[in-house]
């Protein structure tokens, strides 16, 4: 099922202006485009057939690879299929230079984000606080990771944990000295985020 209103896709319509692109042409281009379409829609038998016909699993057909789109749409079966067939977990799209994990995060597709991290996707400490296991977060903190490190958007791990209502992670970060008032000036502090989302009880 594609994401419904309220789980992130509306953010794309409001803040992300995807460019118009010409359709791919030629035999290879058509096969690659069909493969991306089949994979992201979980038509996996069709996708497998197109791979047999020479489709390039890592081809960027429109902005991102099939994995970018499957991750964005929350198609977990397709994500698994693509990884089993060698798609690049760290591939960057050709417009925003984001990885499939970044697409999952920006569009708030939590299930695929968590799965991609489990599969070894490179992940900043703040994003790990949104989607990673508590054990892995504890390990990073024990290894000396700055508990108040910010991600590419300027948010800390504590903000992500609050947004995802991860009470156990919030408690861990606060015990580790996370700053409730840390902000880069353009983004809300964790305290402000909790108040805005009516989640102040998480930090009391």
N, C-alpha and C positions, 0 to 999 in steps of 0.2 A: 504494500500500500504506500502510495506517495504521501509525503508529509501533508498534513491538513493545516488549515489556518490556525495560527497560534503556536505551532511548534517550530517556527523559524523561517518558513519559506517566504512569508510576507516581508521579512527583512530584505530579501533579495530585491523584491519589487520596489521597495522604498529607497534603498541606499546603494544598490549595485546596478550599474548600467552596463549590461553586457553588450559588446559591440556587434554590429552586423558583420557577417562574414559570408563570402561566396561559398556555395556548395563545392565540395570536393568533386573532382572530375577524374576520368580515366578509370581503368579497371581496378587498380590498387586502391585508389581513393574511394570508390564506391564500396568495395569490400570492407575497407576499414571503417567507413561511416556506418555501414549496416551492422558491423560487429559491435561498435560502440552503442548503437541504438538497441540491439538485441540484448547485450549484456546489462545495460542499465535498467532495462525493463524486465529483467530476469527471464528472458526467453533463452535459457541456457543451452538447450539442445541446438537451437539455431546458432547461438554464439559459438558453440563447439564445432559445428559444421563449417562456419566461416573461418575459424582458425585452421581447419583442415584445408581450406581453399586458399590459405596464404595471408589471412588478415594479420596485421601487426598489432599485437596486444597493447603495445605502449604508444600507439599513434595518438597524437592530439588532433582530434577531428574538429571539435568546436570548443575553443578555449581550454578545455581540460581533456584528460584521458577518460576512458570508460570508468576507471576507478574513482576519479573525481566525481563523476555524475552519479555513480552508484552510491558513493558515500553521501553525497548531498541529498539523494532521494531516500536514504535509509534502507537500501536494498541489500540486506546483510547476506543473503544467499549469493547475490551477484558479487559482492565484495569477496566472499570466500572463494568463489569460482575464479575470479580474476587473479587472486593471490596464488591459487593452486596452479595457474597457468603462466606464472612468471611476470606479472605486471609489476612495475616499479613502484614500491611503496612510497618512495620519496620524490616521485615525479612532480615537477612544477607546471602549473598551467601557464599558458603563454600570454596572459593578460595581467594577472595580479601576482604571479610568481608564488602562488600558494600550493601547498601539498594537499593530498586528499584529506589528511587529518585536519589541516587548517580549514578546509571547506566544511567538514563535519562540525568543527567548533563554531565557526562564524555563523552557520545556519542552525546551530543548536540541535544537531542530530546526535544525541548523546550515545545511543547504542553503538552506532558505527564508530564514533570517536573512541569509545572504550575498547572496542574490538581491535581497531587499528593500533592502539597503544599496546594491547596484549600481543599483537603480532610483530612488535618491534619498531613501530614508527617512531622517528625521532620526536622528542617531546620536551618542551621547556618545563622547568619546575612548576610554574604557575598553572599550565594546562594539566599537568599531572594531578594537581589538586582538584581539578574538575572531574577527571575521568579515570585516573589511575587507582591502583589498590592502596590501601592504607599502609601495607607493609612496604611497598616501593617508596611511598612518600617518606616514611620513617627512615628508610635507608639513605635517601638523598639528604635528608636533614642531618643524619648521623655522619655523612661524608663531608659535611661543611657547607652545603648549599645555603645561600642567603634566604632566610624564610620570607623576606620582603622583596625578593626579586620580582621584577615586572616582566610581562610578556610583550609581544609586538604591538599590542594595543594600549599598553600602559597599565594593565591590571595586575594585581598581586594574586598569589595563590589563595589567600584568604577571601578575596572578593569572589573568585570562582567557586570556592567551597560554599560560600553563603548563597550564591545564585543557584547552585545545584542542591541546596538544602542538605549538604553532607555534614551532619552534626558531628560525627566522629572525626572528620578531617578538620572542621573548625576548632574543635577542642584540642586536637593535636597541635595545630598551628599556634593557637593562643598559648598553650603550655610551652611552646618552643620560642615564644617571644614575638610573635607577629604583631605588627603595629596596626591598631584599629584605625588610626588616623593617617596612614600612609597614602599619599596621592601625588601624582605628577603635575597636578594643577589643572589638567584637562579632564581627568576621569574622577569619578566619585571615590571617596575613601571607603574602606570596608564598613566603617560605622554608618556612613551615609547610605551605602548600598543596602545594608540590613534594614535601616529605617525606611527607605524608599519602598522596599519590597515587603514591608510589614513583617520582617523576620528578626526583629531586635531580640527576641527570646533566644536566638541562636548564640548571641554574644553576651548575654547577661551572666 
